């Protein structure tokens, strides 16, 4: 048989739990998804150059003679806000196999150049102009927006608004008022990788400026939000 003291203690615990549950606000938890696709405003252009020669010094000098004047010319002709990044020259031996035997064929010097933040409206003109300089590779490596809200931020804002609309519909169905936001959990934010364009061997011919198709910036966000019900 339980003692009176034990029964009083149990009742006190139950009373405390009941009071705690009563203090907890009624809530609704919903998920929201936001997607956005915006016309790209800026793009990064990638150029790759290569020269093969019998020796390392000859390969390096031939590539420098080809690329260095172009780099200096580009630095003085970039539009406002654009930037040039030139990687260090690299030289690697080139081998060939003949009936199972490996032999040294020569040395290849390579160097790549990135033109960052070019206006998309001028990109076709730039690619047509640079293809005349004989790069082995010419491609658009990234599309993005100008400074300001990123595509990811805008997708997150849309995801939250989507969650709020769903919560409001549930609150209306239950005859309740939607209260303040209690918690927000970011579940996923993704932006597809850059869509590579014009990444073919430039010997196939340059694309005309007026035929250039601008890319887009896309993003998706998923959130889970808890709202109070009043």
Backbone as CSV, one residue per row, in Angstrom:
resi,resn,N_x,N_y,N_z,CA_x,CA_y,CA_z,C_x,C_y,C_z
1,UNK,0.842,-1.192,0.000,0.000,0.000,0.000,0.883,1.249,0.000
2,UNK,0.542,2.209,-0.905,1.362,3.419,-0.983,1.080,4.314,0.208
3,UNK,2.108,4.986,0.625,1.956,5.918,1.747,1.320,7.198,1.264
4,UNK,0.652,7.937,2.125,0.072,9.239,1.747,1.092,10.195,1.166
5,UNK,2.343,10.151,1.663,3.376,11.062,1.169,3.716,10.766,-0.289
6,UNK,3.791,9.455,-0.658,4.111,9.071,-2.030,2.996,9.495,-2.981
7,UNK,1.728,9.352,-2.551,0.600,9.732,-3.389,0.591,11.236,-3.627
8,UNK,0.889,12.008,-2.568,0.933,13.463,-2.698,2.030,13.883,-3.678
9,UNK,3.196,13.203,-3.600,4.310,13.516,-4.498,3.949,13.211,-5.939
10,UNK,3.285,12.077,-6.191,2.887,11.714,-7.557,1.906,12.715,-8.120
11,UNK,0.933,13.144,-7.295,-0.035,14.130,-7.749,0.643,15.462,-8.089
12,UNK,1.646,15.802,-7.310,2.370,17.055,-7.564,3.100,16.998,-8.898
13,UNK,3.714,15.833,-9.221,4.411,15.678,-10.495,3.444,15.798,-11.661
14,UNK,2.284,15.117,-11.543,1.273,15.185,-12.599,0.758,16.597,-12.782
15,UNK,0.567,17.282,-11.698,0.094,18.656,-11.773,1.116,19.544,-12.468
16,UNK,2.393,19.307,-12.177,3.451,20.083,-12.818,3.489,19.842,-14.307
17,UNK,3.329,18.550,-14.754,3.329,18.228,-16.178,2.144,18.884,-16.865
18,UNK,1.002,18.849,-16.187,-0.195,19.438,-16.776,-0.024,20.934,-16.978
19,UNK,0.583,21.594,-15.964,0.814,23.028,-16.080,1.803,23.332,-17.208
20,UNK,2.829,22.459,-17.367,3.850,22.676,-18.397,3.239,22.537,-19.782
21,UNK,2.387,21.486,-19.966,1.729,21.290,-21.258,0.818,22.460,-21.590
22,UNK,0.169,22.993,-20.567,-0.730,24.120,-20.798,0.026,25.360,-21.236
23,UNK,1.299,25.478,-20.751,2.095,26.637,-21.112,2.647,26.541,-22.532
24,UNK,2.737,25.291,-23.067,3.283,25.114,-24.403,2.318,25.683,-25.441
25,UNK,2.795,26.532,-26.366,1.892,27.104,-27.373,1.480,26.045,-28.399
26,UNK,0.280,26.159,-28.919,-0.131,25.312,-30.023,0.637,25.751,-31.262
27,UNK,1.022,24.783,-32.063,1.892,25.109,-33.182,1.559,24.275,-34.400
28,UNK,2.057,24.726,-35.542,1.935,23.974,-36.776,3.307,23.990,-37.460
29,UNK,3.729,22.835,-37.940,5.039,22.711,-38.580,4.836,22.321,-40.041
30,UNK,5.430,23.089,-40.943,5.235,22.874,-42.368,6.579,22.966,-43.095
31,UNK,6.586,22.469,-44.313,7.767,22.590,-45.165,7.456,23.510,-46.327
32,UNK,8.489,24.095,-46.899,8.320,24.988,-48.043,9.471,24.830,-49.017
33,UNK,9.193,25.010,-50.289,10.198,24.892,-51.340,10.190,26.144,-52.197
34,UNK,11.367,26.628,-52.513,11.494,27.795,-53.376,12.470,27.530,-54.501
35,UNK,12.084,27.849,-55.698,12.953,27.697,-56.864,12.989,29.006,-57.634
36,UNK,14.126,29.269,-58.248,14.252,30.515,-58.995,15.189,30.299,-60.177
37,UNK,14.894,30.946,-61.271,15.739,30.925,-62.460,15.800,32.343,-63.006
38,UNK,16.985,32.906,-63.016,17.167,34.295,-63.416,18.146,34.382,-64.585
39,UNK,17.945,35.311,-65.487,18.905,35.506,-66.578,20.269,35.887,-66.003
40,UNK,21.306,35.236,-66.476,22.653,35.540,-65.996,23.051,36.955,-66.395
41,UNK,23.774,37.607,-65.523,24.259,38.962,-65.797,25.759,38.974,-66.064
42,UNK,26.488,38.055,-65.429,27.940,37.974,-65.577,28.340,36.536,-65.914
43,UNK,29.501,36.409,-66.545,29.996,35.077,-66.893,31.515,35.059,-66.807
44,UNK,32.079,33.860,-66.580,33.527,33.666,-66.550,33.930,32.898,-67.806
45,UNK,34.956,33.372,-68.459,35.419,32.770,-69.706,36.782,32.124,-69.469
46,UNK,36.902,30.869,-69.900,38.131,30.107,-69.678,38.824,29.845,-71.010
47,UNK,40.129,30.144,-71.070,40.934,29.868,-72.252,42.108,28.977,-71.861
48,UNK,42.408,28.000,-72.682,43.549,27.127,-72.451,44.481,27.130,-73.649
49,UNK,45.771,27.352,-73.408,46.771,27.394,-74.473,47.804,26.291,-74.258
50,UNK,48.326,25.761,-75.356,49.352,24.733,-75.256,50.286,24.772,-76.454
51,UNK,51.590,24.512,-76.192,52.605,24.480,-77.249,53.514,23.278,-76.982
52,UNK,53.828,22.509,-78.030,54.700,21.344,-77.911,56.006,21.611,-78.640
53,UNK,57.129,21.225,-78.003,58.458,21.400,-78.596,59.361,20.263,-78.143
54,UNK,60.559,20.219,-78.711,61.492,19.128,-78.384,62.050,19.256,-76.967
55,UNK,62.219,20.474,-76.473,62.776,20.685,-75.144,61.883,21.549,-74.275
56,UNK,62.152,21.502,-72.968,61.319,22.267,-72.034,61.488,23.765,-72.232
57,UNK,62.708,24.192,-72.452,62.950,25.626,-72.611,62.284,26.149,-73.874
58,UNK,62.407,25.419,-74.963,61.812,25.847,-76.221,60.288,25.917,-76.109
59,UNK,59.685,24.911,-75.450,58.232,24.899,-75.285,57.772,26.086,-74.444
60,UNK,58.509,26.357,-73.375,58.145,27.467,-72.492,58.242,28.802,-73.208
61,UNK,59.341,29.002,-73.949,59.540,30.275,-74.617,58.518,30.499,-75.722
62,UNK,58.180,29.455,-76.439,57.192,29.593,-77.510,55.816,29.938,-76.939
63,UNK,55.488,29.341,-75.800,54.191,29.639,-75.198,54.167,31.050,-74.619
64,UNK,55.259,31.455,-73.985,55.325,32.824,-73.456,55.163,33.845,-74.576
65,UNK,55.820,33.596,-75.712,55.728,34.525,-76.832,54.296,34.611,-77.361
66,UNK,53.552,33.545,-77.196,52.183,33.519,-77.688,51.187,34.106,-76.696
67,UNK,51.362,33.818,-75.414,50.349,34.157,-74.414,50.631,35.476,-73.697
68,UNK,51.881,35.754,-73.356,52.183,36.943,-72.557,51.689,38.250,-73.182
69,UNK,51.913,38.487,-74.489,51.377,39.725,-75.082,49.857,39.784,-75.005
70,UNK,49.191,38.634,-75.145,47.737,38.610,-75.053,47.278,38.978,-73.650
71,UNK,47.957,38.453,-72.626,47.597,38.756,-71.241,47.713,40.249,-70.975
72,UNK,48.796,40.855,-71.416,48.984,42.288,-71.193,47.930,43.105,-71.940
73,UNK,47.595,42.697,-73.140,46.582,43.407,-73.908,45.206,43.286,-73.261
74,UNK,44.902,42.102,-72.740,43.604,41.891,-72.103,43.466,42.707,-70.822
75,UNK,44.543,42.800,-70.056,44.484,43.552,-68.797,44.066,45.008,-69.034
76,UNK,44.434,45.553,-70.162,44.108,46.952,-70.427,42.804,47.158,-71.169
77,UNK,42.095,46.078,-71.486,40.879,46.230,-72.279,39.644,45.611,-71.632
78,UNK,39.761,45.150,-70.384,38.622,44.517,-69.722,37.572,45.558,-69.334
79,UNK,36.298,45.213,-69.391,35.252,46.153,-68.946,35.304,46.357,-67.441
80,UNK,34.665,47.402,-66.968,34.653,47.709,-65.531,34.107,46.516,-64.741
81,UNK,34.821,46.174,-63.655,34.382,45.085,-62.793,34.910,43.732,-63.184
82,UNK,35.422,43.577,-64.397,35.962,42.295,-64.841,37.384,42.118,-64.319
83,UNK,37.830,40.870,-64.287,39.150,40.566,-63.717,39.800,39.458,-64.535
84,UNK,41.116,39.534,-64.668,41.875,38.508,-65.377,42.701,37.705,-64.390
85,UNK,42.639,36.392,-64.499,43.457,35.493,-63.686,44.220,34.564,-64.621
86,UNK,45.545,34.613,-64.546,46.388,33.779,-65.400,47.166,32.790,-64.531
87,UNK,47.029,31.521,-64.844,47.741,30.495,-64.085,49.207,30.437,-64.502
88,UNK,50.029,29.858,-63.616,51.452,29.706,-63.898,51.661,28.711,-65.036
89,UNK,52.619,29.001,-65.862,52.955,28.123,-66.976,53.452,26.781,-66.443
90,UNK,53.038,25.693,-67.070,53.456,24.346,-66.663,53.974,23.596,-67.881
91,UNK,54.994,22.753,-67.656,55.588,21.966,-68.737,55.586,20.499,-68.323
92,UNK,55.163,19.620,-69.225,55.105,18.191,-68.928,55.599,17.402,-70.139
93,UNK,56.306,16.293,-69.899,56.782,15.461,-71.019,55.616,14.770,-71.723
94,UNK,55.756,14.573,-73.008,54.756,13.883,-73.814,55.358,12.587,-74.345
95,UNK,54.687,11.472,-74.078,55.190,10.157,-74.483,54.283,9.551,-75.539
96,UNK,54.835,8.617,-76.270,54.045,7.827,-77.208,54.448,6.361,-77.081
97,UNK,53.500,5.501,-77.418,53.729,4.067,-77.340,53.784,3.494,-78.759
98,UNK,54.789,2.711,-79.017,54.949,2.075,-80.322,55.332,0.611,-80.112
99,UNK,54.369,-0.260,-80.369,54.554,-1.699,-80.189,55.036,-2.030,-78.775
100,UNK,54.373,-1.379,-77.819,54.664,-1.664,-76.416,55.857,-0.927,-75.855
101,UNK,56.527,-0.154,-76.675,57.696,0.593,-76.232,57.327,2.068,-76.051
102,UNK,57.731,2.632,-74.914,57.456,4.039,-74.623,58.637,4.897,-75.029
103,UNK,58.344,5.991,-75.719,59.423,6.895,-76.121,58.980,8.337,-75.903
104,UNK,59.936,9.189,-75.620,59.655,10.598,-75.381,59.412,11.292,-76.715
105,UNK,58.260,11.946,-76.826,57.887,12.623,-78.057,58.239,14.102,-78.024
106,UNK,58.297,14.668,-76.823,58.587,16.088,-76.681,58.044,16.608,-75.364
107,UNK,57.921,17.912,-75.268,57.429,18.544,-74.044,56.316,19.533,-74.408
108,UNK,55.291,19.543,-73.574,54.164,20.437,-73.823,54.059,21.463,-72.713
109,UNK,54.060,22.731,-73.093,53.872,23.826,-72.137,52.407,24.265,-72.219
110,UNK,51.794,24.428,-71.061,50.379,24.826,-71.021,50.189,25.990,-70.053
111,UNK,49.169,26.781,-70.349,48.793,27.874,-69.455,47.331,28.218,-69.718
112,UNK,46.600,28.479,-68.642,45.182,28.832,-68.796,44.936,30.247,-68.288
113,UNK,43.923,30.878,-68.857,43.541,32.245,-68.515,42.051,32.264,-68.218
114,UNK,41.675,32.959,-67.147,40.270,33.141,-66.806,39.938,34.624,-66.866
115,UNK,38.886,34.940,-67.613,38.343,36.298,-67.611,37.075,36.258,-66.765
116,UNK,37.135,36.870,-65.590,36.066,36.768,-64.613,35.119,37.965,-64.711
117,UNK,33.834,37.678,-64.542,32.783,38.708,-64.442,32.652,39.550,-65.700
118,UNK,32.644,38.890,-66.848,32.361,39.601,-68.095,30.849,39.791,-68.231
119,UNK,30.390,40.931,-68.695,28.946,41.110,-68.923,28.449,40.102,-69.953
120,UNK,27.352,39.448,-69.658,26.811,38.443,-70.568,26.482,39.053,-71.921
121,UNK,26.036,40.286,-71.912,25.669,40.942,-73.173,26.860,41.061,-74.122
122,UNK,28.089,41.033,-73.583,29.291,41.176,-74.408,30.004,39.849,-74.625
123,UNK,29.462,38.769,-74.104,30.187,37.506,-74.094,30.385,36.935,-75.494
124,UNK,29.373,37.021,-76.347,29.532,36.513,-77.707,30.633,37.232,-78.452
125,UNK,30.716,38.539,-78.249,31.771,39.331,-78.890,33.150,38.915,-78.400
126,UNK,33.259,38.678,-77.064,34.542,38.277,-76.496,34.982,36.905,-77.000
127,UNK,34.072,35.954,-77.060,34.450,34.609,-77.501,34.864,34.603,-78.963
128,UNK,34.151,35.348,-79.784,34.517,35.420,-81.196,35.890,36.069,-81.366
129,UNK,36.153,37.080,-80.567,37.423,37.802,-80.655,38.591,36.953,-80.154
130,UNK,38.389,36.241,-79.050,39.481,35.466,-78.467,39.756,34.174,-79.212
131,UNK,38.768,33.631,-79.906,39.005,32.405,-80.660,40.024,32.630,-81.772
132,UNK,40.187,33.883,-82.201,41.175,34.208,-83.225,42.608,34.129,-82.695
133,UNK,42.759,34.072,-81.352,44.094,34.009,-80.752,44.630,32.578,-80.669
134,UNK,43.859,31.616,-81.136,44.332,30.241,-81.212,44.366,29.451,-79.914
135,UNK,43.420,29.640,-78.988,43.427,28.784,-77.792,43.014,27.363,-78.164
136,UNK,43.531,26.391,-77.431,43.117,25.007,-77.658,41.742,24.747,-77.057
137,UNK,41.423,25.455,-75.981,40.114,25.325,-75.351,39.550,26.714,-75.070
138,UNK,38.256,26.837,-75.294,37.565,28.094,-75.014,36.174,27.738,-74.516
139,UNK,35.856,28.102,-73.269,34.565,27.710,-72.707,34.083,28.739,-71.696
140,UNK,32.780,28.780,-71.522,32.166,29.565,-70.449,32.084,28.656,-69.232
141,UNK,32.747,29.032,-68.141,32.843,28.142,-66.991,31.863,28.465,-65.875
142,UNK,31.204,29.629,-65.930,30.287,29.961,-64.839,29.395,31.129,-65.234
143,UNK,28.130,31.059,-64.798,27.194,32.171,-64.936,26.774,32.615,-63.550
144,UNK,26.578,33.919,-63.338,26.121,34.390,-62.038,25.464,35.759,-62.165
145,UNK,25.001,36.270,-61.021,24.362,37.580,-60.971,25.363,38.618,-60.501
146,UNK,24.978,39.885,-60.633,25.810,40.961,-60.095,25.671,41.001,-58.577
147,UNK,26.333,41.960,-57.954,26.264,42.075,-56.497,24.827,42.296,-56.049
148,UNK,24.514,41.843,-54.844,23.154,41.937,-54.320,22.697,40.563,-53.867
149,UNK,21.391,40.390,-53.757,20.863,39.102,-53.336,21.283,38.023,-54.320
150,UNK,21.847,36.945,-53.805,22.220,35.826,-54.653,20.988,35.003,-54.988
151,UNK,21.136,34.119,-55.955,20.025,33.243,-56.322,19.629,32.365,-55.138
152,UNK,20.621,31.915,-54.330,20.318,31.083,-53.173,19.483,31.845,-52.145
153,UNK,19.834,33.118,-51.910,19.075,33.923,-50.949,17.635,34.114,-51.416
154,UNK,17.458,34.360,-52.696,16.114,34.554,-53.214,15.308,33.256,-53.168
155,UNK,15.974,32.125,-53.400,15.283,30.842,-53.308,14.860,30.555,-51.872
156,UNK,15.705,30.913,-50.901,15.350,30.730,-49.490,14.147,31.591,-49.108
157,UNK,14.119,32.831,-49.586,12.987,33.707,-49.284,11.701,33.133,-49.854
158,UNK,11.771,32.587,-51.052,10.592,31.983,-51.663,10.156,30.725,-50.893
159,UNK,11.132,29.966,-50.408,10.798,28.753,-49.654,10.066,29.112,-48.365
160,UNK,10.504,30.170,-47.686,9.836,30.584,-46.454,8.413,31.062,-46.751
161,UNK,8.240,31.835,-47.804,6.897,32.306,-48.152,5.978,31.144,-48.509
162,UNK,6.543,30.127,-49.156,5.759,28.929,-49.474,5.304,28.231,-48.192
163,UNK,6.223,28.113,-47.218,5.867,27.483,-45.946,4.808,28.296,-45.213
164,UNK,4.920,29.602,-45.247,3.943,30.448,-44.557,2.551,30.308,-45.172
165,UNK,2.490,30.244,-46.509,1.185,30.073,-47.150,0.542,28.740,-46.749
166,UNK,1.335,27.698,-46.660,0.794,26.397,-46.275,0.318,26.413,-44.821
167,UNK,1.102,27.061,-43.970,0.708,27.149,-42.567,-0.574,27.962,-42.412
168,UNK,-0.697,29.041,-43.196,-1.896,29.875,-43.121,-3.126,29.094,-43.562
169,UNK,-2.986,28.260,-44.593,-4.111,27.446,-45.055,-4.541,26.453,-43.982
170,UNK,-3.573,25.858,-43.295,-3.903,24.913,-42.225,-4.575,25.630,-41.059
171,UNK,-4.058,26.812,-40.702,-4.644,27.567,-39.592,-6.082,27.976,-39.925
172,UNK,-6.316,28.405,-41.158,-7.674,28.788,-41.563,-8.619,27.591,-41.488
173,UNK,-8.126,26.428,-41.909,-8.962,25.225,-41.878,-9.332,24.840,-40.459
174,UNK,-8.449,25.125,-39.520,-8.695,24.780,-38.117,-9.398,25.895,-37.361
175,UNK,-9.685,27.006,-38.037,-10.332,28.125,-37.366,-9.435,28.819,-36.362
176,UNK,-8.124,28.814,-36.649,-7.166,29.448,-35.726,-6.445,30.584,-36.447
177,UNK,-5.783,31.441,-35.651,-4.967,32.517,-36.186,-3.509,32.066,-36.232
178,UNK,-2.834,32.399,-37.320,-1.418,32.046,-37.431,-0.593,33.060,-36.644
179,UNK,0.247,32.539,-35.737,1.040,33.412,-34.885,2.460,33.599,-35.383
180,UNK,3.347,33.882,-34.457,4.727,34.199,-34.793,5.506,32.950,-35.233
181,UNK,6.617,33.195,-35.894,7.498,32.109,-36.315,8.294,31.632,-35.098
182,UNK,8.227,30.328,-34.822,8.938,29.764,-33.669,10.302,29.208,-34.049
183,UNK,10.414,28.623,-35.227,11.705,28.068,-35.644,11.740,27.930,-37.159
184,UNK,12.951,28.028,-37.715,13.175,27.830,-39.146,14.379,26.911,-39.297
185,UNK,14.218,25.871,-40.090,15.321,24.945,-40.335,15.571,24.853,-41.833
186,UNK,16.777,25.194,-42.217,17.167,25.065,-43.626,17.506,23.607,-43.893
187,UNK,16.764,22.991,-44.797,16.985,21.580,-45.084,17.920,21.372,-46.264
188,UNK,17.805,22.215,-47.262,18.661,22.068,-48.438,18.635,23.337,-49.260
189,UNK,19.811,23.742,-49.688,19.929,24.832,-50.653,20.900,24.366,-51.718
190,UNK,20.480,24.405,-52.960,21.344,23.914,-54.025,21.271,24.834,-55.223
191,UNK,22.416,24.985,-55.843,22.489,25.715,-57.101,23.220,24.817,-58.083
192,UNK,22.589,24.462,-59.206,23.250,23.592,-60.174,24.588,24.163,-60.586
193,UNK,25.513,23.286,-60.875,26.830,23.727,-61.299,26.765,24.474,-62.614
194,UNK,27.848,25.180,-62.939,27.843,25.967,-64.169,27.621,25.092,-65.392
195,UNK,26.807,25.596,-66.300,26.548,24.878,-67.543,27.639,25.237,-68.530
196,UNK,28.463,24.257,-68.872,29.588,24.531,-69.758,29.087,24.687,-71.191
197,UNK,29.519,25.757,-71.816,29.111,26.037,-73.182,30.350,26.323,-74.019
198,UNK,30.283,26.000,-75.277,31.363,26.309,-76.204,32.679,25.719,-75.718
199,UNK,32.659,24.506,-75.192,33.868,23.893,-74.661,34.547,23.001,-75.684
200,UNK,34.256,23.192,-76.940,34.825,22.355,-77.981,36.171,22.898,-78.446
201,UNK,36.878,22.068,-79.191,38.134,22.483,-79.791,37.852,23.690,-80.689
202,UNK,38.600,24.761,-80.515,38.313,25.992,-81.253,38.653,25.876,-82.734
203,UNK,39.324,24.805,-83.114,39.601,24.643,-84.536,38.325,24.363,-85.327
204,UNK,37.241,23.997,-84.609,35.978,23.754,-85.285,35.310,25.056,-85.723
205,UNK,35.846,26.182,-85.262,35.290,27.469,-85.679,34.653,28.194,-84.525
206,UNK,34.757,29.519,-84.521,34.190,30.328,-83.450,32.710,30.528,-83.674
207,UNK,31.991,30.693,-82.581,30.566,30.972,-82.655,30.356,32.468,-82.875
208,UNK,29.432,32.800,-83.753,29.177,34.209,-84.032,28.589,34.891,-82.811
209,UNK,28.925,36.187,-82.627,28.472,36.915,-81.449,26.962,36.967,-81.352
210,UNK,26.277,37.165,-82.514,24.833,37.299,-82.442,24.116,35.957,-82.320
211,UNK,24.884,34.832,-82.380,24.307,33.506,-82.196,24.474,33.009,-80.772
212,UNK,25.153,33.791,-79.934,25.439,33.328,-78.583,24.179,33.271,-77.731
213,UNK,24.007,32.169,-77.011,22.848,31.999,-76.139,23.271,32.200,-74.689
214,UNK,22.722,33.215,-74.046,23.078,33.503,-72.656,22.538,32.419,-71.734
215,UNK,23.269,32.167,-70.645,22.842,31.165,-69.677,21.942,31.758,-68.612
216,UNK,21.657,30.950,-67.604,20.802,31.391,-66.503,21.390,30.935,-65.189
217,UNK,20.918,31.559,-64.109,21.331,31.195,-62.754,20.110,30.591,-62.060
218,UNK,20.246,29.369,-61.576,19.130,28.660,-60.951,19.493,28.250,-59.534
219,UNK,18.498,28.181,-58.676,18.715,27.743,-57.298,17.421,27.159,-56.740
220,UNK,17.560,26.261,-55.781,16.410,25.645,-55.116,16.713,25.583,-53.622
221,UNK,15.695,25.834,-52.801,15.847,25.778,-51.344,14.650,25.071,-50.734
222,UNK,14.916,24.288,-49.683,13.869,23.609,-48.917,14.041,23.979,-47.445
223,UNK,12.967,24.396,-46.804,13.015,24.775,-45.389,11.866,24.107,-44.641
224,UNK,12.026,24.017,-43.333,10.956,23.545,-42.449,10.754,24.611,-41.378
225,UNK,9.500,25.078,-41.239,9.201,26.216,-40.379,8.098,25.842,-39.392
226,UNK,8.248,26.284,-38.151,7.229,26.087,-37.133,6.616,27.430,-36.755
227,UNK,5.286,27.504,-36.829,4.550,28.715,-36.475,3.665,28.435,-35.262
228,UNK,3.441,29.461,-34.455,2.503,29.345,-33.334,1.072,29.496,-33.855
229,UNK,0.129,28.831,-33.185,-1.291,28.961,-33.490,-1.958,29.672,-32.326
230,UNK,-2.728,30.690,-32.613,-3.378,31.477,-31.563,-4.887,31.227,-31.559
